[in-house]
């Protein structure tokens, strides 16, 4: 507790802590639907798209956030369309867009500014990168995501498990898929500021698959994912501050340890059963 209070006494750490918790919560909730729909790697693909957009924006002197958000949202739309058509599998489409966007970003960087501090922070994350504006955007995003799960829980459940059944019952499957994709894209762009393009997808994947080790109901997994993401982020930030380690990597390691703990818990439960 003393360590946490000491951390929060620094304004930039307080911003990172608040913004990171909000982003982690959004990523974990959206991640449940994405993992169940086998779109878990969409976070990795969209983060590379965001890196390419940010590299071009910085090279041209434009606002990174105003460029990357619409570009990543369009990429999410494109991924949905080509996978729905069935001509390209989702994993192949994500890999194709991911590699292409990363290559464009690297070329834009090498031909203009080089690997500056700004580019490096977006690639690997920086605890100093979280601005007050990012925190405000994160708060607004969390309100939308939480509202979606509170008021549209049953429809999200139907879309995640059986799209054909959801369509038969009158649920606008395409509308919810698009909404989840847009919210995921915005979450990734905001989260890259601190986690980096290489690690942001972990916030989407780890809490969901960790919770699925123990909980079997959709509600249980959603609630557990939110709690796991917040707790792991807090522990990761505390470890980062205590041992002077990179914040993004520390959060990922905390999520990995939690996954191993839940896996052991599952194994003990099976042995007793």
C-alpha positions in Angstrom: 0.0 0.0 0.0 2.8 2.4 0.8 4.4 1.6 -2.5 1.2 2.3 -4.3 0.7 5.7 -2.5 4.3 6.6 -3.4 3.7 5.8 -7.1 0.5 7.8 -7.2 2.3 10.9 -5.8 3.9 11.3 -9.2 1.4 12.9 -11.7 2.7 11.0 -14.7 2.5 7.7 -12.8 -1.0 8.5 -11.6 -2.1 9.2 -15.2 -0.5 6.0 -16.4 -2.2 4.0 -13.6 -5.7 5.4 -14.1 -5.5 5.3 -17.9 -3.9 1.8 -17.9 -6.6 0.3 -15.6 -9.4 1.7 -17.8 -7.7 0.4 -21.0 -7.0 -3.0 -19.4 -10.6 -3.3 -18.4 -11.9 -2.4 -21.9 -9.4 -4.8 -23.5 -10.3 -7.7 -21.3 -14.1 -7.4 -21.7 -13.8 -7.1 -25.5 -11.2 -9.9 -25.5 -13.8 -12.4 -24.2 -15.9 -12.0 -27.3 -12.9 -11.9 -29.6 -11.4 -15.1 -28.1 -14.7 -16.9 -28.3 -15.1 -15.8 -31.9 -11.5 -16.9 -32.6 -10.4 -13.3 -33.4 -8.0 -13.2 -30.5 -5.1 -12.2 -32.8 -6.9 -9.2 -34.2 -5.3 -7.1 -31.5 -1.8 -8.0 -32.8 -2.8 -7.2 -36.3 -4.5 -3.9 -35.5 -1.6 -2.8 -33.3 0.8 -3.2 -36.2 -1.6 -1.2 -38.4 -1.6 1.5 -35.7 2.2 1.5 -35.6 2.3 2.0 -39.4 -0.2 4.9 -39.2 1.6 6.5 -36.2 5.0 6.2 -38.0 3.6 8.0 -41.1 1.8 10.6 -38.9 5.0 11.4 -37.0 7.1 11.5 -40.2 4.6 14.0 -41.7 4.2 16.1 -38.6 0.6 15.2 -38.1 -1.3 14.4 -34.9 -0.7 10.7 -34.2 -4.0 10.0 -32.5 -6.1 11.7 -35.2 -4.5 9.7 -37.9 -4.2 6.3 -36.3 -7.8 6.0 -34.9 -9.6 6.2 -38.3 -6.9 4.1 -40.0 -7.2 1.3 -37.5 -11.0 1.5 -37.5 -10.9 1.1 -41.3 -8.5 -1.8 -41.0 -10.9 -3.5 -38.5 -13.8 -3.0 -41.0 -11.6 -4.5 -43.8 -10.7 -7.6 -41.6 -14.3 -8.2 -40.9 -15.3 -8.0 -44.5 -12.7 -10.3 -46.0 -13.2 -12.9 -43.3 -17.0 -12.8 -43.6 -16.7 -13.4 -47.4 -14.9 -16.6 -46.6 -12.2 -16.2 -49.3 -9.4 -15.6 -46.8 -9.3 -17.2 -43.3 -9.2 -14.8 -40.3 -5.7 -15.8 -39.2 -4.3 -15.4 -42.7 -6.0 -12.0 -43.1 -4.6 -10.7 -39.8 -1.1 -11.9 -40.6 -1.3 -10.3 -44.1 -2.4 -6.9 -42.7 -0.1 -7.1 -39.7 3.0 -7.7 -41.8 2.1 -5.2 -44.4 1.4 -2.4 -42.0 4.5 -3.1 -39.9 6.6 -3.0 -43.1 5.1 0.3 -44.2 5.8 1.8 -40.7 9.4 0.6 -40.7 10.0 2.1 -44.2 8.4 5.4 -43.3 10.5 5.6 -40.2 13.8 4.7 -41.9 13.3 7.2 -44.7 12.3 10.2 -42.5 12.9 10.6 -38.8 14.6 7.4 -38.0 13.9 5.5 -34.7 13.1 8.6 -32.6 11.9 8.5 -29.0 8.3 8.9 -30.2 8.4 6.0 -32.5 10.2 3.8 -30.0 7.6 4.6 -27.3 4.8 3.5 -29.6 6.7 0.3 -30.6 7.7 -0.8 -27.1 5.6 1.4 -24.9 6.5 4.2 -22.5 5.0 5.0 -19.1 5.7 8.7 -19.8 3.6 8.7 -22.9 0.2 8.7 -21.2 -1.2 12.2 -21.5 -4.2 13.7 -19.7 -6.0 13.6 -23.1 -5.4 9.8 -23.3 -6.9 9.4 -19.8 -10.0 11.3 -20.8 -10.4 9.2 -24.0 -9.8 6.0 -21.9 -12.5 7.1 -19.4 -15.0 7.7 -22.3 -14.1 4.4 -23.9 -14.6 2.5 -20.7 -18.1 4.0 -20.2 -19.1 2.9 -23.7 -17.6 -0.7 -23.3 -19.2 -1.2 -19.8 -22.5 0.1 -21.1 -22.4 -2.3 -24.0 -21.9 -5.3 -21.7 -24.4 -4.1 -19.2 -27.3 -3.3 -21.6 -26.5 -5.7 -24.4 -25.2 -8.7 -22.4 -27.6 -11.3 -23.8 -27.1 -10.2 -27.4 -23.3 -10.3 -27.0 -23.6 -13.7 -25.5 -25.6 -14.9 -28.6 -23.2 -13.3 -31.1 -20.1 -14.8 -29.4 -21.4 -18.4 -29.2 -23.7 -18.9 -32.2 -24.1 -16.2 -34.9 -26.6 -18.3 -36.8 -28.8 -18.6 -33.8 -28.4 -14.9 -33.0 -29.5 -14.0 -36.6 -32.5 -16.3 -36.3 -33.6 -14.5 -33.2 -33.4 -11.1 -34.8 -30.1 -9.9 -33.4 -28.1 -7.6 -35.7 -25.0 -9.7 -35.7 -23.1 -7.5 -38.2 -23.9 -4.4 -36.2 -22.5 -5.9 -33.0 -19.4 -7.3 -34.8 -18.7 -3.9 -36.3 -19.2 -2.2 -32.9 -16.8 -4.6 -31.2 -14.2 -4.1 -33.9 -14.4 -0.3 -33.6 -14.1 -0.4 -29.8 -11.2 -2.8 -30.1 -9.5 -0.6 -32.6 -9.8 2.5 -30.3 -8.7 0.4 -27.3 -5.5 -0.7 -29.1 -4.6 2.8 -30.3 -4.9 4.2 -26.7 -3.2 1.2 -25.1 -0.2 1.4 -27.5 0.9 4.6 -25.8 1.9 2.6 -22.7 2.1 -1.1 -23.7 3.6 -0.7 -27.2 2.6 -2.4 -30.5 4.4 -5.6 -29.5 2.6 -6.2 -26.2 -0.9 -4.6 -26.5 -2.6 -7.7 -27.8 -1.7 -9.4 -24.4 -4.3 -7.2 -22.7 -6.9 -8.7 -25.0 -5.9 -12.4 -24.8 -4.5 -13.1 -21.4 -7.4 -12.2 -19.1 -10.0 -14.1 -21.2 -8.0 -17.3 -21.5 -6.9 -17.1 -17.9 -10.5 -16.8 -16.7 -11.6 -19.7 -19.0 -9.3 -22.0 -17.0 -11.6 -21.9 -14.1 -15.0 -20.4 -15.1 -17.3 -22.0 -17.7 -20.2 -19.5 -17.9 -20.0 -16.4 -20.1 -20.9 -14.2 -17.2 -18.3 -15.7 -15.0 -15.6 -15.3 -17.6 -16.5 -11.7 -18.3 -16.5 -10.7 -14.6 -13.3 -12.6 -13.9 -11.6 -11.2 -17.0 -12.3 -7.6 -15.8 -11.0 -8.3 -12.3 -7.9 -10.2 -13.5 -7.0 -7.5 -15.9 -7.2 -4.7 -13.3 -5.3 -6.7 -10.6 -2.6 -7.8 -13.1 -2.1 -4.2 -14.3 -1.8 -2.9 -10.8 0.7 -5.6 -9.8 2.6 -5.1 -13.1 2.9 -1.3 -12.5 4.0 -1.8 -8.9 6.7 -4.3 -10.0 7.8 -1.9 -12.8 8.2 1.0 -10.3 9.9 -1.2 -7.6 12.4 -2.9 -9.9 12.8 -0.2 -12.6 11.5 -2.5 -15.3 9.5 -1.6 -18.4 5.9 -1.1 -17.6 4.4 -3.0 -20.5 6.6 -6.0 -20.1 5.9 -6.1 -16.3 2.1 -6.1 -16.9 2.4 -9.0 -19.4 4.5 -11.0 -17.0 1.9 -10.4 -14.2 -0.8 -11.7 -16.6 1.4 -14.7 -17.5 1.9 -15.6 -13.8 -1.9 -15.2 -13.2 -2.6 -17.6 -16.2 -0.2 -20.2 -14.7 -1.9 -19.8 -11.3 -5.3 -20.3 -12.7 -4.1 -23.3 -14.8 -2.7 -24.9 -11.6 -6.0 -24.2 -9.9 -7.8 -25.9 -12.7 -5.5 -28.9 -12.5 -6.0 -29.3 -8.8 -9.8 -29.1 -9.3 -9.7 -31.9 -11.8 -7.6 -34.1 -9.6 -10.1 -33.6 -6.7 -13.0 -34.3 -9.0 
